[in-house]
Amino acid sequence: NYLECIDPDDREYVNGIVQQAFKDHQPYRFFHKTKAANGNVRILSATGKVLTDGDGNVIRMSGTAQDVTEQKKYEEELKISEERFFKIFDSNPIPMTLSEIKTNKIKYANNLFYNAFGYTKEEVIGNSSEELNLIDTEEYKRVIDLIFGYIHENRSLAEVQALSKEETEALLLRLKQSEKMKDFEICYTRKNGETFPALVSFELIRIGTESYTVTSYQDITERKKSETLLKNQNDQLEKMNQELHSFAYISSHDLQEPLRKIQTFASRIKDREENNLSDSGKHMFHRMQAAANRMQTLIQDLLAYSRTNTSERKFEITDLNEIIAELKEDLKEELQEKHAIIEANQLCEARIIPFQFRQLLHNLISNSLKFSNPNHPPLIQIKCEIESGLKLKNEKLSPQNKYCHITVSDNGIGFEEQYNEKIFEVFQRLHGKNEYNGTGIGLSIVKKIVENHHGIVTAKGTLNKGATFEIYIPAT
């Protein structure tokens, strides 16, 4: 009758176990499927034993059948989950181990771990990191002291090793919650004695009823080399900066002092002895004075260029109208001499470094005056508006940000399109020194100042029709 309740696929299997129990009088336990009246298939756990009389004859068989369908389903899901977990574990691109919290012994490791540390699977499984000497004694003590420093406790290595499973798990949870454990660095030792730095991270997991730690070991040897190289380069840059400061001091004092004496004595000689000089001598004397003046201008421009890197960068919300008004006053004589007009109405406020931006606009306006068309009075137009990066459609500008767009244009001699980028290079001159004074640094300073404001500057010229400079700096 009982066989009739068993799934047909399992009847022969079940009957075989029962008949064998009759023969050897041993208890049994097995699983089988059964189909309920509603057609649902269930899984049962069957146990039983054979009872005999004093002569060993079978009297009867008794047993139980327990529905374990849900349990078997859970076990099957758990098995699939574990298989998936170990598949991910093995395919992880970083060395990893799975260790029992209770014993700290490694139960599983991926192949990258064996490759990184030089041990075989047989040597690793069942041993703790201490037993494998993955961390030497001094490093282990440093790590313990550091860890307990993070959680403001003071425990010895022996006390740590004596912690119960529950205490160890609670400690690991506290460490996991510590922000400082995100980039925890430990020096590990390979089987061959080589050491290497690694970033260590861990997770607490449960598999069945057991608690484990999953630990990853990211070798950062190359990163440390790069950090060391970067530090050395930064030290060299700092040394170079100090040398540049020294150069700037020499330029502003030691170099200019003899230059001023040359200019002073040249002026005296010219005033007193010019009539005694031949025409050739006068020509050479004038050339000497012009060369001295150009050298002084070059030194001053070089100093101005270097200061755009070293001067204090304090950003302030500033009304650009005020800066233009100050510049008009500063350049009053030059503007009157050339009958120049500056049109700058209702400029916006901008978040700038005032000292540097004043120098920027001064250089651009001075440039327009210098390279003005002799047949037309200079007209310099300055405009300003706030625009979105999305509207500007420039790959160097973020579409999410807003920018202060400043335009400075003139009706001067302009330049050819091929010089749109080259014009900002240091010492770049589009005209001979005999045609126009200058050192070719002014626009380089403009570009450097714009970069200090995290913006960009472009130039566009048309020969004999003028030039336009477009400046874009973040609005906030």
Helices and strands as residue ranges (DSSP letters): G 3-5, H 8-24, E 28-35, E 41-52, E 58-67, H 69-91, E 96-100, E 106-109, H 111-117, H 121-124, H 137-150, H 157-161, H 165-177, G 179-183, E 184-189, E 195-207, E 210-219, H 221-249, I 250-255, H 256-273, G 274-276, H 279-310, E 316-319, H 320-330, H 332-337, E 341-343, E 349-352, H 354-370, E 379-388, H 389-392, E 402-410, G 417-419, G 422-424, H 442-452, E 456-462, E 466-474
